[in-house]
């Protein structure tokens, strides 16, 4: 087993890393220019562009439900004056950095180590798609590197956990569980906390507590936050959500997922790391069941599984028979092979779709408005995800979003009105109307007398091997408008 420690990496592995990194960068160089960012990507960019740092941390993130790390990172390309297209190079750069760490230091057997960075969540969903979750693989791998020395060097170990907590609410729950396990196994000196406050262990604890308080400060929900309908759940949906978030990160075919899951639990137990997987997995299941979970949140569970898989191949002090360990290694190799067969296929399928088909219609619509010099016309856009078009413009071009002024992002407040009703449109008679389609009931919502359909800009969010939901825009022109 190849378990090269930090600072002692064989030259042969460095050569392998260089070759694999070149391949990964080449794939992103082909895919990123073909990807059309969707609403969630645009929303983050607009939040950073149209908010001061103080306003972002003190007010805006409370409505988003996401901690600050991703938004702080986006301030770098924005501060350098880079265009909106840079956002997907940020996520790809994080993916490449995570892959380099994984290939260089992971003790997972060679062939599987090569392939994991090309699995669906690491390569596509958190590499091509630019969301806060793009940070998660890199920081999970840094956690794995620091894990063996967590008792000797608690401050760096805790710093990485604190960073993980600032990526998303889901990753914060994972970090909290991991930190709790560290406290339990380190026999943290609660009774002598004050007397030992200068020790690295106590300093690490203070760092994590401060990070947690900062997280609460950023995300404490305001009274006027818009309540999404996915909070309204019955008991059946509770269990269906848990099932989906268990099955989806593995194989989405439940017998195969069950086999991979059972083998993983056995192998993690055999190697003495089961608690590092089971506690956060159960906690995430509760979060998904009680609150919410979307398809892309499956990647958090996958990163958790992959991190503990890394830990399971580190030297273990647990004593088991040689035969049992040999059988365990055989089983986990079979489980990894099955999982990677599914995930790499998902990566290929998603990449082919994104290369050939529009992921969102926003980019093409923005290009058409620029080409026809229509950005100065009076425009009304419907639905909350219409701001996906706005990062391609220096200003807010929608008269019904904040009266055509900045900020341009959608404000998740029940005091915020988009003014996108049929009555508003017909009363104000804008030059152009953008009807946005994401849900089946959107198509028959508007009857626009005096307007003609000019063009359709199709987009489909693709996930694994299927279209997840559309993000399509239809442009209507007032019949007497000429430009």
Beta strands, then each sheet from edge to edge (+ up, - down):
strand 1: 379-381
strand 2: 432-437
strand 3: 451-457
strand 4: 460-463
strand 5: 466-470
strand 6: 472-478
sheet 1: 1+ 2+ 6- 3+
sheet 2: 4+ 5-
end
